[in-house]
Amino acid sequence: MIEIRKKSALPFYAVAAVWIIYCVFFPLYKASHFIILICLSIAIYAVLAKLIPDTVSYIEKEPEKTGDPELDALLEEGRDAVSKMRAMAEDPLLSPVADKVNKLVDLTRKIFENLADNRSNYQQVKQFSGYFLPSTFKLLTSYRHMREQNISGENIDSTMDRIDDILSVLISAYTKQLDALFAGSALDIETDITVLESMMKSQGLTDSDFDI
């Protein structure tokens, strides 16, 4: 995702207005007059530029294709899920659970980033995407619908509390799923370490020579 910052045009308009007003009400034929006007313009621009924040927008980078249609489709599914979940996190009706939704967004993004780097995890991520993501969206949609009613009742309140609780459980499940994807990498690294230790030991480079 690419972040694009755009400065507001209001400070420029304000400076232009200052020049027009100054020319109407004050003389402008000496160097000192121009100096005063320029200093005033700079001050106004600096103040407004500081007070008015930049407009920030995001555009998705064109995804790179892997050449595997099934893998590309699953990665696209992941990008769509992250985008949809991020929009839900910004929905005012979901503000009470926004922090939890943002955690799920981050975990989902990392899960699919792992898949892009480790294609052997395709089946695990496919199962995750086929069950956990739709269930999560269904719960969030239900929560939003109940808050939309703008009333407090035993059934609505208890259901929203239940959804809030299960989101915490989902965060734990998503975390464990992400951790499970690193099982293969952890095994490879452990093997490399074992081989490295054996080589150093055979060459007498451990203990007395190195403090590992």
N, C-alpha and C positions, 0 to 999 in steps of 0.2 A: 504494500500500500504506500502511495506517495502522498506526502503532505504538501499542500500548496497554500502559501500565505499571501494574502492580497491586502495591501494597505488601503485604508478608507480614503475616499476623495474629498471628504468634508473639510480637512485642514486646508487643502488647496482652494476650495470654494470660499472658505473664510478669509484667506489671504487676499483673494480677488475682491471680495466685498470690502475689505479694509482699504484697498487701493481706491476703489470707487468712492467710498464715503469720504476718504481723506481728500481726494481731488475735488469733491463737491464743496466741502466746508473749510478747507485749509489751503493756503498757498503752496505751490509746488514749482518754484522757479529758482531756488537756491540749492546749492549742494547740501547744506545742512538739512533742508526739508526732505531731500531724498534719503539722507542718512537716518533721520528720525523714522521715516516711513519703512525703510528696510529693516531697521532694528525692531520696530513694532511688528512687522510681518513675521520676522524670524521668531519672536517671542510667542506670538499667537499660534504659529504653526507648531512650535515645540510643545506647547501646552496641550493643544488639541491632539497631536500625534500620540502623546503619552496617555491622554484620557480615553481616546477612542481605540479599542483593540483591533488588531488585524483580523480580517475574515479568514478563517481556516477551513479549508475543504480537503477532502481526501478522494483520490482516484485509485482504483485498483490497477496494479501493474498487469500487463498482459501475461497470463500464466504460460509457463514453458510446457510444451508437450513432451511426454516421456516416450511416445511411440507405441505405448500399450493402451489400446482403447478402453479396456476395463479399468485400468489404473487411473487414466486421465478422467474418466467419468466419476470415479470415486473421489478423486481430488477436487473436482469441480463441485461435487456434492458437499464436500467439506467447506469449501469457500462460501458456498451459498448458505450453509448452516451458520457459519461464523457471522456473516453479514446480517442474516435474519435475527440471530440472537443478540447481536450488538444493537440493532434497532430496537429490540424489545427492552434492552437495558436502559435505553434512553426514553422509553415511554413513561409519561408521568403516572399512569395508572399502575405501573409496576415499580414505582419508586421505593416501596417498602422492602422489596427483594432485589433491588438493582445491584447491590454489592455482590450478592450471591450469583446473579446472572453474569456479571462481569467476570467473576472467577471461572464460571463455566465457559465463557467465551475464550478466555486465555488458555484454559486446558484443552478445549476443542481445537483451537488453532495449533497448539503444540503437538497434539496427537496427529493431525494431518501433515504438519511439517515433518514429523518423524517418518510418516509413511512415504513422503516424497524422497527421503534419504535412504529409506530401508524398505524396499519393495517386498521383502519377505514377510512383512507384517500385514500384507494385504488382507488376509482372511480375518485376522483379529479386528482390524479397523472396519472391515466390511460388516462384521457382526455388531460392532459398537454402533456404527452408523445406521444400521437397519433397525435397531431396537431402542437404544438409549436416546438418540437424538429425537426421533418422533415422539417418544414418551415425554421428554423434556418440553418440547414445543406444546404438546397437548396440555400439560400441567400449567404452563405459563399462560396459554390462551384462556384456560378456565379461570385462572386467578384474575386475569385482566377483565374477563366478562363479569365476574362477581363484584369486583371493585367498581365497575361501570354502573352498577345498580345504585350505588351511593346510599346504601342503607345498611343498618346493622341488625343482624338476626342470628339466631342460634346456629342455623345450618350454614349460612354464608360465612360467619366468623370462624366456626370450627373447621370448615373446609379450607379456608384461606390459611389458617394456622397450620393445618395438616400439610398443605402444599409448601409452606415456608419451611417446615421441618424436613420434608422429603428432599428439598433442594440442598440442604446440608448433607444429606446422605448421598445425593447425586454427586456433589463435589468430591466426596470421599471416593465414590466409585470411579469417577473420571480420573482422579489422581492415581488410583491403583491401576487403571487401564493404561495410563501414560507410563507408569513405572514398569508394567509388564512388557511394554514394547522394547524396553532396554535390556531384557533378559539375554537376548542373543549377543548384544554388544558387550554386556558384562562378562559373559562366558568367554568371548574372544579376548577381551582385555586380561582376564584371569589367566588364560592360556599363555598369552604373550609374557605376562609377568613371571609365570612358572618357568617358561623356557629361558627367560633372561636371567632369573635367579640361578638356574641350573648351570648356565654358561659361565656366569661369574664365579660360582662355586668351583667348577671344574678347573678354572684358571687361577684359583686362589685369590680372587678379587673381593671376597666378602670378609666380614668380621674384622680382621686386623687391618685390611687395606681400606675398607669403606665402612662407614657406619650407616647402614641402610635402615 
